[in-house]
Amino acid sequence: MAAAQGAGSSVAGPSGAPASVPGHGSTPAVAVWEWQDEFGRWRPYRGNVCSYIEQVFQASQQKGRRSGSGLVSSIPLGHADAVLAPYVIDIPSLTQFRQDTGTMRAVRRHLFPGSSAAGQGIVWEWQNDEGGWSPYEMSVCEVLEQARATNHQRVDLAPFGYNYDVDLVAQVQTNKTTRFRRSVQRRLDSPYPVTSASAPGHAGLGCSCQQCWLNGGTGPITTRSRHSVTNFPNSSATHQVSGRTTSATSAGVGFVPYNKPTLSAARSTPRLNAQSTWALPQAGGPSTGLSAPNGVSTPSLPVKMSKPSKVNQALAATLTEPEAVVRKYLEELKGTPADEDCIICMEKLASPSGYGDACESSTIKPETVGRLTNCQHSFHMLCVLAMYSNGNKDGSLQCPSCKTIYGEKTGTQPKGKMEVSTFPQSLPGHKDCGTIQIVYHISRGIQGPEHPNPGMPYTARGFPRYCYLPDNEKGRKVLELLKVAWKRRLIFTVGTSSTTGESNTVVWNEIHHKTEMDTNLSGHGYPDPNYLDNVLAELAAQGVTEDCLRK
């Protein structure tokens, strides 16, 4: 993903003194770090996380001025919040990278006056479809807070690309087209950090004046559209308004060992993922009937799991021996780059691995450095061993730097069933073909050794889940790749819901689905001319490409 250039506002202040925002006198500025979600909206990190990011960023700048070296290359967010352990911010490209899935998102640093809502730690939020609260981007929070302070009852969010009115008295957001209403709330959080150094260049100014509204760059990103996945309520799920959908961004805690936990998995015997062998039924095999939304009953293709044999289990255990996997994909270097960092442990490659006290190996020494054979990125081999041993241990590696996948990546999706059917009704934007319907079935169960809390129960909210594709050449290609992703257990995972905060539950895993057939006002349906290309890119990021269909 490209850096978030031109997407926010930031202004340089004098070295060693708090930066100020032009047009606002000498008011000290506070820094708000934000990440761009799959809908093209900017979402602020919480105040304590921003404080940590800003602290590392400022320390890096000061060190760079003294020594003439560049900025720190990456900031591991697990140091600020354990829930964010899978995430690291790459400063040169202004990108957030999630190591267990390879997903990258743009990041920006946005300055606001110290007297602003951000400076006071005030955040405005809207209620999502799962009953949780999602923050507005900070520019919107500032406008809402300023309107509240001046006793205005209503705020039109059109200057920010939102088709909403907010009633501050009733604390309700209304869609101006559909008249659908959501609750909003004002919450007090930790104040955002005062900055003392310059920030990456952006286009607009960091406040809520009219000039900033027009130039702040906070509108929607037209090349990235919303396409989340429905959670249909069941007896144990939170009930939702009929026809609405929920955000489908996974926030499951991954394996990244940045905050240096005790990596007991590195000392354990090789573990086979008992749900890793998946089989598609043969052509002409039995299928079940599925009632389509238009009343047409069509045959469906169930895609479900078959049990692995003991021979396959023993073979898989041998092939996924952690040290063997590391040595398979990395070649040991004789000379070590003097000034290059290992982005896993954040130590110099010329120094021993930062995980020497947490990961034991009989054949790999803490000072051993290896280079991945294809992409040529270098790391402490013990750090790679720690990363692999604390993950899914499926025999594959993914480069933490460039996301190149080595081997066949598999996930931690619980067992379940994927049903496929077709019917003649067309999707908006695809009038020349019928529709493919996918139904995912997953039930609650007990977490396996590959999950965050082995032996504990996990919930499965909102199943079955229904998704739709156009029944044309590209739609069928996406379907076949989704079948591969399903077999590799990449569609879902067990983790923490980013919207409800519930842990130990089945969540989506960064491959987005369309869950409404029409009326794309919510962003979850059709028409959406970019969706098929976007989901193909997401599948490719998981190692699921056309090459998989040729095997």
Disulfide bonds with the S-S distance in Angstrom:
none
